[in-house]
Amino acid sequence: MTRKYELSYLVSRELSEEELKSFCDKIGAFVAEEMSIIAHQSNPLKKRLAFSIKGKTEAYLISLAFKTDSKNIENIEKKLKAENQILRYIMIIRESPKKIRERTTRIFPKTAGSLQKKFDSDSRGGMQKIEIGDIDKKIEEILSE
């Protein structure tokens, strides 16, 4: 099954610019040998590493996007592991983002009559309408005690 992949790898800073360019072409050739279609290859970026990897604190970061059959990935990884200049690499499957359906909510119009019934009913534990004057009298009784 053909899928989209992205390969990101760190290369030692010990390489000169010319050697780095030829090394990137070599990795691109590894991928192309496996019946892959290369979509994009980024330019090397100098990065300071958060922690040392194989005794190195700085490296070049390169990304390569390609499309290939999933059975070819194993061969590509074997070739990457054989390269001494690669400090670390990661290969991920680039899934296309799933389309999110908009959630529709139904709003049923409520009539004024149905709302009034809700407040007037005694269905909530025997609640009844109480006048404000009755509430004031009850408060005064409680406070006077």
N, C-alpha and C positions, 0 to 999 in steps of 0.2 A: 504494500500500500504506500503510495507516494505521499509524503508529508513535508511540511516546511520545518526547517531546523535553523537554529542559530548557535554558532560556535564562538565562544569568547575564550581567548587564551592570553597568558602573560608570558612575555619573552624577556630574557635577560638583557640588561642594559649594556652588557659588554660588547654587543655587536655594533659595528659601525653602521652608518645610514645605508650604505650600499649593500652590506651583508643583510641588514634587516629587510630591505626591499626584496632581495632575492629569496630570503627565508619566507616572507609572506607569500611570494609567488609559488614557492615550493609547497606550502601548506594548501594553497588554492589548487595546485595541481593534484595533490593527494585527493582532495574532495572531488575534483573533476574526473579523476580516473574511475571513480566508483559510480559512473553514470549519473552524475549530479548536475543540476543546473544552478550556477552561482548567481544569486540575485544582487548581492551587495557585499563589498568588502570595505571596512572602514580604514582610515589612515591610522598608523600607530600613534598612540598617545602616551606621553611620558607620565607615569603615575608613581607617587610615593606610596609604598605599601604600609598598611596599618601595623603589620607585624612581619618579621622576616620570613621569607620562604626560601628554603635551601640556601640560607645565609645571605640572601639579597634583600635590600630594603627599597630598591627602586626597580621598576620594570616598564616595559612597553605593553599596553593593552590593545589588542586587535580583535575585532569582531567580524564574523563572516556569516552571512545569511545565505542559505541554499535550500534546494528542494531535491529530495532523493527518496529512494525506496527504503523502507525501514530495515531491510536485511543488509544493506550496505553500511550501516552505522557501525557495526562491529569491526569491519575492516578499517574504517577511518580511525576508530579509537585505537586500534593496534598500532597504526602508523604514528599517531600522535604520541602514544606512550613511548615509542622508540626514539623520539626526538629529545636530545639532552638539553637543548636551548629553551624548551617550553617548561616554565616553572609550574604552572597550573593551567588547567582548562576546564571548561564546563560546556556541555552541549545540551540544549533544551529544545523541546518541540514547541514551535510557534503556532499556537492555535489561533484561528481567526476568532475575534470576539463574537460571542453569541448575541444574536439580536434579542433584545429584551422587549417583550410584549408590554404594551401599555396596559396597565390595570384599569379596567373601567368599573366604576361603581354606580350602582343604580340609586337614584335619589327619588324616593316616592313622595309626592307632595302630600303633606298632612293638612287636613282641613282644620279650620279653627274650631269646629264642633268637636272633633276627636280630641284635640288638646284640652278643651274645656272639660270634657268628660273625665279625662285623666286626673285633673286637679280636684274636681268636685267629688269624685267617687270615694267611698269609704273602704276601698279595697286594700289600702295600705295600713293594715293593723287598726282599723277603726278610727282613723283620723277624721276630724271634723273641722269646719271653718270656725275660727275663734275671732271675735271682735277685738280690736286694739284696746278698747276700754276695759274688757275683761282681763287682758294681760296686765294692764297697769294696776288694777285692783289686786291681782294675785302677787305682783312684785312688792306692793306696799305691805301686804300681809306678811310676806316672808321677811322683809327688812325690819318690820316692827317687832318681830319676835326676838 
